[in-house]
């Protein structure tokens, strides 16, 4: 079936920053407008029997609170924080309009390499119904130069691992430069988590394990998030970064 979003009409992008509202035509010039720092262009509505939970997620990578409208959005934010090398992220940052149709994506992230990614979050059961909307958004993003991803649920084990590791995302658990150098010198591919914890110089094993878990959260070393983390879990140096790391985790 032909998409209802025939991209033959000039699109526009509207956003709010520093209390001022902007609107520009879809073009690569938008890459320079810093929409990854835009304010929310809409706010959620409260109503009886609402099933979604909204709130703020503290993003360790950006040291800022990011709003989410559902627990699924929160889990996606956690995944971005963990693996996407983000420097900034804005929630519901813009309204895209093409002809009579408009859409507000869920997030726009700016990565350490300078690239920017627009992200929509939908339960897997609702993806097909939003197919045309996603197609419109993908075409707008391609015209601007933004990457585009649609994210659905993580597996239960992936979500559980991320939730657990996130307890150790605070920089207070980060190793000192000297400790990090000692561990890195001792690291070999396939080292187990238990061996990593023993290799961390700390007064107590509990402290060493907390530091080791922070190193897993920050992807100093990685493991298969789809498997249960134990002392016997094999660790590796990361080989993918940014959205490629996200794609590898979700495979």
C-alpha contacts under 8 A as a table, 3 or more apart, distances in Angstrom:
res1	aa1	res2	aa2	distance
3	X	6	X	6.39
3	X	132	X	5.95
4	X	132	X	6.80
5	X	98	X	7.59
5	X	101	X	7.78
5	X	132	X	6.75
5	X	133	X	7.80
5	X	135	X	7.63
5	X	136	X	5.91
6	X	9	X	7.81
7	X	10	X	7.68
7	X	98	X	7.34
7	X	136	X	7.45
7	X	139	X	7.57
9	X	98	X	6.24
9	X	99	X	5.76
10	X	25	X	7.09
10	X	26	X	7.11
10	X	98	X	6.55
10	X	99	X	7.43
11	X	25	X	5.95
11	X	26	X	5.38
11	X	96	X	7.18
11	X	97	X	5.45
11	X	98	X	4.42
11	X	99	X	6.94
11	X	140	X	7.37
12	X	23	X	6.71
12	X	24	X	5.59
12	X	25	X	4.35
12	X	26	X	5.22
12	X	96	X	5.99
12	X	97	X	5.26
12	X	98	X	6.70
13	X	23	X	5.54
13	X	24	X	5.46
13	X	25	X	6.22
13	X	26	X	6.31
13	X	94	X	6.46
13	X	95	X	5.68
13	X	96	X	4.77
13	X	97	X	6.40
14	X	21	X	7.26
14	X	22	X	5.56
14	X	23	X	4.24
14	X	24	X	6.62
14	X	94	X	5.40
14	X	95	X	5.11
14	X	96	X	6.68
15	X	21	X	5.81
15	X	22	X	5.38
15	X	23	X	6.53
15	X	35	X	7.31
15	X	38	X	6.56
15	X	39	X	7.48
15	X	41	X	6.21
15	X	93	X	6.25
15	X	94	X	4.58
15	X	95	X	6.58
16	X	19	X	6.23
16	X	20	X	5.47
16	X	21	X	4.40
16	X	22	X	6.10
16	X	38	X	5.64
16	X	39	X	5.45
16	X	40	X	7.17
16	X	41	X	6.27
16	X	93	X	7.61
16	X	94	X	7.58
17	X	20	X	5.38
17	X	21	X	6.56
17	X	22	X	7.84
17	X	35	X	7.90
17	X	37	X	7.21
17	X	38	X	4.85
17	X	39	X	5.61
18	X	38	X	7.87
18	X	39	X	7.66
24	X	30	X	7.73
26	X	30	X	7.23
26	X	140	X	6.78
26	X	143	X	6.80
26	X	144	X	6.20
27	X	30	X	6.06
27	X	143	X	6.01
27	X	144	X	4.79
28	X	31	X	5.74
28	X	143	X	6.73
28	X	144	X	4.17
28	X	145	X	5.96
29	X	32	X	5.78
29	X	33	X	7.23
29	X	144	X	7.28
30	X	33	X	5.13
30	X	34	X	7.68
30	X	35	X	7.78
30	X	144	X	6.48
31	X	34	X	6.77
31	X	35	X	7.82
31	X	116	X	7.87
31	X	144	X	6.88
31	X	145	X	7.12
31	X	146	X	7.53
34	X	37	X	5.74
34	X	38	X	7.13
35	X	38	X	4.82
35	X	90	X	7.47
35	X	93	X	6.57
35	X	94	X	7.65
35	X	108	X	7.33
36	X	88	X	6.08
36	X	89	X	5.25
36	X	90	X	4.99
36	X	93	X	7.12
36	X	108	X	5.37
36	X	109	X	5.73
36	X	110	X	6.17
36	X	116	X	7.93
37	X	88	X	6.87
37	X	89	X	6.71
37	X	90	X	5.61
37	X	93	X	7.91
38	X	90	X	6.00
38	X	91	X	7.97
38	X	93	X	5.37
38	X	94	X	7.69
39	X	90	X	6.94
39	X	91	X	7.35
39	X	92	X	7.77
39	X	93	X	6.00
40	X	43	X	6.90
40	X	90	X	7.44
40	X	91	X	5.85
40	X	92	X	5.11
40	X	93	X	5.19
40	X	94	X	7.46
41	X	92	X	6.13
41	X	93	X	5.88
41	X	94	X	5.93
41	X	95	X	7.21
42	X	92	X	6.95
44	X	69	X	7.13
46	X	50	X	7.14
47	X	50	X	5.79
52	X	69	X	6.86
52	X	70	X	5.02
52	X	71	X	7.06
53	X	69	X	6.22
53	X	70	X	4.87
53	X	71	X	6.08
54	X	67	X	7.42
54	X	68	X	5.44
54	X	69	X	4.20
54	X	70	X	5.28
54	X	71	X	7.31
55	X	67	X	5.72
55	X	68	X	5.54
55	X	69	X	6.69
56	X	65	X	5.69
56	X	66	X	5.26
56	X	67	X	4.36
56	X	68	X	5.94
57	X	65	X	5.42
57	X	66	X	5.17
57	X	67	X	6.26
57	X	68	X	7.07
57	X	74	X	6.72
57	X	77	X	7.53
57	X	78	X	8.00
58	X	63	X	6.86
58	X	64	X	5.76
58	X	65	X	4.43
58	X	66	X	6.36
59	X	62	X	5.62
59	X	63	X	5.49
59	X	64	X	5.52
59	X	65	X	6.00
59	X	66	X	6.79
59	X	77	X	7.81
59	X	78	X	7.56
59	X	81	X	6.05
60	X	63	X	4.89
60	X	64	X	7.23
60	X	81	X	6.61
60	X	169	X	6.42
60	X	170	X	6.69
61	X	81	X	5.81
61	X	82	X	7.93
61	X	85	X	7.50
61	X	86	X	6.35
61	X	87	X	6.47
61	X	88	X	7.99
62	X	86	X	7.16
62	X	87	X	5.58
62	X	88	X	5.71
62	X	89	X	7.76
66	X	89	X	7.48
66	X	90	X	6.96
66	X	91	X	6.55
67	X	91	X	6.06
68	X	71	X	7.52
68	X	73	X	5.65
68	X	74	X	5.74
68	X	91	X	7.23
69	X	73	X	6.44
69	X	74	X	7.77
70	X	73	X	5.18
70	X	74	X	6.39
71	X	74	X	4.83
71	X	75	X	6.26
72	X	75	X	5.17
72	X	76	X	6.37
72	X	121	X	7.43
72	X	122	X	7.87
72	X	123	X	7.62
72	X	152	X	7.68
72	X	153	X	6.64
73	X	76	X	5.08
73	X	77	X	6.19
73	X	121	X	6.21
74	X	77	X	5.05
74	X	78	X	6.21
75	X	78	X	4.97
75	X	79	X	6.28
75	X	154	X	7.87
75	X	159	X	7.04
76	X	79	X	5.01
76	X	80	X	6.23
76	X	121	X	7.62
76	X	151	X	7.24
77	X	80	X	5.06
77	X	81	X	6.05
78	X	81	X	5.01
78	X	82	X	6.10
78	X	162	X	7.17
78	X	166	X	7.74
79	X	82	X	5.05
79	X	83	X	6.07
79	X	84	X	7.43
79	X	162	X	7.25
79	X	246	X	7.41
80	X	83	X	5.43
80	X	84	X	4.76
80	X	85	X	7.49
80	X	86	X	7.03
80	X	246	X	7.42
81	X	84	X	6.29
81	X	85	X	7.21
81	X	86	X	6.69
82	X	85	X	7.68
82	X	162	X	7.97
82	X	217	X	6.04
82	X	218	X	6.25
82	X	219	X	7.32
83	X	218	X	7.65
83	X	219	X	7.05
83	X	241	X	6.92
83	X	242	X	6.29
83	X	243	X	7.69
83	X	245	X	6.08
83	X	246	X	6.18
84	X	111	X	6.98
84	X	241	X	6.50
84	X	242	X	3.86
84	X	243	X	5.34
84	X	244	X	7.94
84	X	245	X	6.61
84	X	246	X	6.35
85	X	111	X	5.41
85	X	112	X	5.57
85	X	241	X	6.87
85	X	242	X	5.03
86	X	89	X	7.11
86	X	109	X	6.36
86	X	110	X	5.64
86	X	111	X	4.23
86	X	112	X	5.90
86	X	242	X	7.47
87	X	109	X	7.56
87	X	110	X	5.66
87	X	111	X	5.40
87	X	112	X	5.81
88	X	109	X	5.78
88	X	110	X	5.25
88	X	111	X	7.24
89	X	107	X	6.74
89	X	108	X	5.58
89	X	109	X	4.24
89	X	110	X	6.26
90	X	93	X	5.61
90	X	107	X	5.58
90	X	108	X	5.39
90	X	109	X	6.57
91	X	106	X	5.75
91	X	107	X	4.64
91	X	108	X	6.80
92	X	104	X	6.05
92	X	105	X	5.64
92	X	106	X	4.60
92	X	107	X	5.49
92	X	108	X	7.74
93	X	104	X	7.41
93	X	105	X	7.16
93	X	106	X	7.32
93	X	107	X	6.46
93	X	108	X	6.66
94	X	104	X	5.78
94	X	105	X	6.93
95	X	102	X	6.58
95	X	103	X	5.66
95	X	104	X	4.60
95	X	105	X	7.37
96	X	102	X	5.30
96	X	103	X	5.20
96	X	104	X	6.19
96	X	137	X	7.45
96	X	140	X	7.81
97	X	100	X	7.16
97	X	101	X	5.66
97	X	102	X	4.15
97	X	103	X	6.59
98	X	101	X	5.36
98	X	102	X	6.22
98	X	136	X	7.73
99	X	102	X	7.99
103	X	133	X	7.16
103	X	137	X	7.53
105	X	108	X	7.79
105	X	118	X	6.97
105	X	119	X	6.43
105	X	120	X	5.41
106	X	118	X	7.77
106	X	119	X	5.93
106	X	120	X	5.03
106	X	121	X	6.48
107	X	118	X	5.81
107	X	119	X	5.02
107	X	120	X	6.63
108	X	116	X	6.94
108	X	117	X	5.60
108	X	118	X	4.43
108	X	119	X	6.08
109	X	116	X	5.53
109	X	117	X	5.22
109	X	118	X	6.52
109	X	119	X	7.83
110	X	114	X	6.32
110	X	115	X	5.92
110	X	116	X	4.43
110	X	117	X	6.56
111	X	114	X	5.34
111	X	115	X	5.45
111	X	116	X	6.12
111	X	117	X	7.98
111	X	242	X	6.79
112	X	115	X	7.44
112	X	242	X	7.89
115	X	146	X	7.38
115	X	147	X	7.72
116	X	146	X	5.33
116	X	147	X	6.11
117	X	146	X	5.31
117	X	147	X	4.29
117	X	148	X	5.44
117	X	149	X	7.30
118	X	141	X	7.41
118	X	146	X	6.43
118	X	147	X	6.00
118	X	148	X	4.82
118	X	149	X	6.46
119	X	148	X	5.87
119	X	149	X	4.97
119	X	150	X	5.81
119	X	151	X	7.19
120	X	149	X	6.39
120	X	150	X	4.75
120	X	151	X	6.20
121	X	150	X	5.77
121	X	151	X	4.84
121	X	152	X	5.95
122	X	126	X	6.36
122	X	127	X	6.19
122	X	150	X	7.21
122	X	151	X	6.31
122	X	152	X	5.28
122	X	153	X	7.95
123	X	126	X	5.52
123	X	127	X	6.66
123	X	152	X	5.10
123	X	153	X	6.25
124	X	127	X	5.37
124	X	152	X	5.36
124	X	153	X	6.81
125	X	128	X	7.31
126	X	129	X	5.59
126	X	130	X	6.69
127	X	130	X	5.29
127	X	131	X	6.24
128	X	131	X	5.08
129	X	132	X	7.79
130	X	133	X	5.26
130	X	134	X	6.22
131	X	134	X	5.16
131	X	135	X	6.19
132	X	135	X	4.92
132	X	136	X	6.27
133	X	136	X	5.21
133	X	137	X	6.30
134	X	137	X	5.02
134	X	138	X	6.03
134	X	150	X	7.83
135	X	138	X	5.09
135	X	139	X	6.29
136	X	139	X	5.26
136	X	140	X	6.35
137	X	140	X	5.13
137	X	141	X	6.11
137	X	148	X	7.96
138	X	141	X	5.07
138	X	142	X	6.09
138	X	148	X	6.10
139	X	142	X	5.08
139	X	143	X	6.25
140	X	143	X	5.16
140	X	144	X	6.35
141	X	144	X	5.13
141	X	145	X	5.82
141	X	146	X	4.77
141	X	147	X	6.34
141	X	148	X	6.48
142	X	145	X	5.14
142	X	146	X	6.15
142	X	147	X	7.11
143	X	146	X	7.93
154	X	158	X	6.04
154	X	159	X	5.92
154	X	250	X	7.25
155	X	158	X	5.20
155	X	159	X	6.21
155	X	226	X	7.18
156	X	159	X	5.21
156	X	160	X	6.09
157	X	160	X	5.01
157	X	161	X	6.12
157	X	225	X	7.03
157	X	226	X	5.39
157	X	227	X	6.43
157	X	228	X	6.82
158	X	161	X	5.22
158	X	162	X	6.20
158	X	225	X	4.97
158	X	226	X	4.92
158	X	227	X	7.44
159	X	162	X	5.16
159	X	163	X	6.07
160	X	163	X	5.16
160	X	164	X	6.22
161	X	164	X	5.15
161	X	165	X	6.09
161	X	225	X	6.28
161	X	228	X	7.33
161	X	229	X	7.24
162	X	165	X	5.13
162	X	166	X	5.92
162	X	217	X	7.90
162	X	225	X	7.72
163	X	166	X	5.23
163	X	167	X	7.01
164	X	167	X	5.71
164	X	168	X	7.82
165	X	168	X	5.58
165	X	169	X	6.87
165	X	213	X	6.29
165	X	214	X	7.09
165	X	216	X	7.29
165	X	217	X	5.50
166	X	169	X	5.01
166	X	217	X	6.65
167	X	170	X	7.50
168	X	173	X	6.36
168	X	210	X	6.61
168	X	211	X	7.80
168	X	213	X	6.25
168	X	214	X	5.04
168	X	217	X	7.06
169	X	173	X	7.30
169	X	214	X	5.71
169	X	217	X	6.10
169	X	218	X	7.22
170	X	173	X	6.06
170	X	174	X	7.60
170	X	214	X	7.79
171	X	174	X	5.03
173	X	210	X	6.34
173	X	211	X	5.14
173	X	214	X	5.97
174	X	211	X	5.88
174	X	214	X	6.13
174	X	215	X	7.20
175	X	178	X	7.91
175	X	179	X	5.75
175	X	180	X	5.65
175	X	211	X	6.04
176	X	179	X	5.17
176	X	180	X	6.02
177	X	180	X	5.10
177	X	181	X	6.17
178	X	181	X	5.20
178	X	182	X	6.32
179	X	182	X	5.12
179	X	183	X	6.22
179	X	200	X	6.67
179	X	201	X	6.19
180	X	183	X	5.22
180	X	184	X	6.03
180	X	200	X	7.98
181	X	184	X	5.10
181	X	185	X	6.11
182	X	185	X	5.25
182	X	186	X	6.43
182	X	200	X	7.75
183	X	186	X	5.14
183	X	187	X	6.03
183	X	196	X	7.55
183	X	199	X	5.98
183	X	200	X	6.02
184	X	187	X	5.05
186	X	199	X	7.35
187	X	191	X	6.65
187	X	196	X	7.63
188	X	191	X	5.62
188	X	236	X	7.78
189	X	234	X	7.97
189	X	235	X	6.50
189	X	236	X	5.13
189	X	237	X	7.01
190	X	234	X	4.76
190	X	235	X	5.11
190	X	236	X	5.96
191	X	195	X	6.34
191	X	196	X	6.76
191	X	234	X	5.59
191	X	235	X	5.47
191	X	236	X	7.42
192	X	195	X	5.15
192	X	196	X	6.22
192	X	231	X	6.32
192	X	232	X	5.26
192	X	233	X	5.18
192	X	234	X	4.48
192	X	235	X	5.78
193	X	196	X	4.95
193	X	197	X	6.26
193	X	212	X	7.76
193	X	230	X	6.95
193	X	231	X	4.93
193	X	232	X	6.19
193	X	233	X	5.60
193	X	234	X	6.52
193	X	235	X	6.64
194	X	197	X	5.24
194	X	198	X	6.44
194	X	230	X	7.67
194	X	231	X	4.16
194	X	232	X	6.37
194	X	233	X	7.88
195	X	198	X	5.11
195	X	199	X	6.20
195	X	231	X	7.59
196	X	199	X	5.03
196	X	200	X	6.47
196	X	212	X	6.59
197	X	200	X	5.37
197	X	205	X	7.23
197	X	208	X	5.41
197	X	209	X	4.99
197	X	211	X	7.81
197	X	212	X	5.59
198	X	201	X	7.64
198	X	205	X	7.17
198	X	208	X	7.04
198	X	209	X	7.98
200	X	208	X	5.40
200	X	209	X	7.91
200	X	211	X	7.48
200	X	212	X	7.11
201	X	208	X	6.67
202	X	205	X	6.80
202	X	207	X	6.19
202	X	208	X	5.32
203	X	207	X	7.13
203	X	208	X	7.77
204	X	207	X	5.31
204	X	208	X	6.42
205	X	208	X	4.86
205	X	209	X	6.08
206	X	209	X	5.16
206	X	210	X	6.31
207	X	210	X	5.11
207	X	211	X	6.33
208	X	211	X	5.16
208	X	212	X	6.15
209	X	212	X	4.91
209	X	213	X	6.07
210	X	213	X	5.11
210	X	214	X	6.29
211	X	214	X	5.04
211	X	215	X	6.36
212	X	215	X	5.03
212	X	216	X	6.47
213	X	216	X	5.01
213	X	217	X	6.21
214	X	217	X	4.92
214	X	218	X	6.08
215	X	218	X	5.16
215	X	219	X	5.99
215	X	220	X	5.14
215	X	221	X	6.36
216	X	219	X	4.91
216	X	220	X	6.06
216	X	221	X	5.44
216	X	222	X	5.87
216	X	223	X	7.88
217	X	220	X	7.80
218	X	221	X	7.86
219	X	222	X	5.50
219	X	238	X	6.75
220	X	237	X	6.78
220	X	238	X	7.08
221	X	235	X	6.16
221	X	236	X	5.43
221	X	237	X	4.79
221	X	238	X	6.04
222	X	235	X	5.50
222	X	236	X	5.22
222	X	237	X	6.04
222	X	238	X	5.85
223	X	233	X	7.30
223	X	234	X	6.47
223	X	235	X	5.08
223	X	236	X	6.36
224	X	227	X	5.73
224	X	249	X	7.64
225	X	228	X	7.41
225	X	229	X	7.93
225	X	249	X	7.02
228	X	233	X	7.92
229	X	232	X	7.91
229	X	233	X	5.86
230	X	233	X	5.31
238	X	241	X	7.51
240	X	244	X	5.78
240	X	245	X	4.75
240	X	248	X	7.62
241	X	244	X	5.60
241	X	245	X	4.67
241	X	246	X	7.85
242	X	245	X	5.42
242	X	246	X	6.77
243	X	246	X	4.84
243	X	247	X	6.15
244	X	247	X	5.04
244	X	248	X	6.15
245	X	248	X	5.04
245	X	249	X	6.25
246	X	249	X	5.18
246	X	250	X	6.30
247	X	250	X	5.18
247	X	251	X	6.25
248	X	251	X	5.36
